Amino acid sequence: MQGLSLCMAAGVIAAFALVGCSSGSDDSTQRAVSTAPVVQLGAPGESNTTLGPDDIAAIEAPGHVEADVTFVRNMLYHHDQAMTMTAMVDERTTSRDIRLLSGRMAATQEGEIEQLENWLAARNETVRDPAAGDHGHADMDGMQGMLTDEELARLEAAEGGEFDRLFLELMIKHHEGAIAMVYDLYGSGGGQESEVDSIARHVDSDQSIEIGRMQRMLAALGEG
C-alpha cells in the first residue's frame, strides 16, 4: 500500500553494499557485507546520516504509543459490530454467496479480535474500555464506518434479496471505515511498532479485497 509505505520512510534504516559478482570465497563476501555502510534516511528536506557501530547498537525497535492503543481498542469494537452483522445472515438469506462471504468474514474477524485483545493485554492496556458502557462504543468519532442503531435495525428487519443488498451496502461502508481508521493511525504518528503495523496492514489488505468482492456481488444483484 503506497500511502502507508510513504508514512514509514523517515524511520527506515537502509543498508547498501556493493558485492562483486566474481566467484570469490564466502568469507570475502561476508566481509564485504559486514563493512557496508548503514545509512539512516533523513526526513524530507534533511540529509541522510551514516551510522557507526555504536549508533547501530543503540537503535531500538519503536514501541507502541497512545495512538496505537486507541486504534487497536477501536478496531476491537469495530470488529464486534461486524460480527453482529454476520450473525444475522443465516436466518435472513437464501444466497449461498452471501453465506460464504459472511462465514469467511466471521472467521477472519473472530481471529483478529483475539489478536487485538492479546495485543492490549500484553501491554497492560485495558482490553475493554470501562467508559464504553453497554453499547461498547468506546470512541465513536474514532470508529469510522460504524452503523447507527437505525441502520442495524433496518438490516435486522430485512429478508431475502432486500437483506442481501442491504448487507452488502452496509458492510462495504463498514469496511471502508476500517480502512480509513488505518490511514488515521499512520497520520497520527502511530503504526511504528512492528506488531500493530502488521495488524493495520492486514486490515487494509484483507478488507480492501472484500470490498471489491462485495461490489461485484452488488453489481450482480443489480443485473438480476
C-alpha positions, -999 to +999 in steps of 0.1 A: +000+000+000+018+031-013+003+056+012+014+036+042+049+030+029+054+067+025+045+072+061+073+049+072+100+065+050+115+087+077+123+059+100+136+034+075+171+021+081+187+010+048+220-009+042+238-005+009+265-029-002+284-034-034+293-070-036+314-083-066+298-108-090+331-127-093+334-162-078+351-151-046+350-171-013+321-169+012+344-152+037+352-124+013+315-119+006+307-118+043+334-092+049+321-070+021+286-071+036+297-065+071+317-034+062+290-019+041+278+015+054+244+017+071+225+048+062+196+063+082+173+081+058+166+117+068+132+133+070+121+153+039+145+182+034+171+167+057+203+148+047+209+112+054+232+100+082+258+073+081+257+053+113+287+039+131+287+006+151+278+023+183+249+041+167+236+008+152+238-010+185+218+018+202+189+016+178+158+001+194+126-011+178+099+015+181+075+009+210+037+015+210+022+049+215-013+061+226-024+063+190-017+026+187-038+018+218-067+039+205-066+022+171-064-013+185-092-008+210-114+010+185-108-017+159-119-043+185-153-026+189-154-021+151-149-059+146-176-066+173-202-048+152-191-067+120-197-099+140-232-087+149-239-081+112-227-115+101-247-132+128-279-120+111-271-137+078-282-174+083-318-166+092-323-139+066-308-150+033-311-179+009-280-168-010-251-193-009-226-165-019-238-142+009-235-171+034-199-180+022-189-143+023-203-139+058-188-171+071-153-161+059-157-126+075-168-140+108-139-165+109-113-138+100-126-112+124-130-136+152-093-144+149-084-108+147-105-099+178-084-124+197-052-109+183-063-074+192-073-084+228-039-102+232-021-071+220-037-049+246-033-074+274+004-079+266+010-042+270-011-039+302-037-018+285-074-021+292-089-046+268-125-033+270-129+004+278-150+007+310-163+041+298-178+025+267-210+014+285-233-013+275-232-005+238-194-010+236-188+023+217-155+035+232-149+064+208-174+067+181-155+096+165-125+073+161-145+045+145-155+054+110-180+033+092-198+022+123-235+016+117-261+035+136-288+018+157-313+027+129-291+010+102-287-021+123-325-022+129-331-020+091-307-048+085-323-070+112-358-064+098-348-072+061-351-106+045-342-123+012-330-101-017-336-069+003-314-082+031-286-093+007-284-059-009-285-040+024-260-063+040-235-057+011-241-019+011-237-016+049-207-040+051-189-020+024-195+011+044-182-007+075-151-019+057-143+015+042-144+029+077-119+004+090-095+013+062-099+050+070-090+041+106-058+025+093-048+057+075-057+078+105-034+056+126-004+064+104-014+100+100-014+104+138+021+091+142+011+055+152+018+023+135+055+023+140+056-007+164+060-038+143+030-058+155+004-030+153+019-021+119+013-057+108-023-057+122-031-024+104-017-035+071-036-068+073-069-049+079-062-027+050-053-055+026-080-080+037-109-056+038-099-039+005-101-073-012-135-080+004-148-045-007-140-054-043-158-088-039-189-072-024-190-045-050-191-072-077-218-091-058-239-059-056-234-053-094-246-089-100-277-083-079-285-052-100-282-072-132-305-098-117 
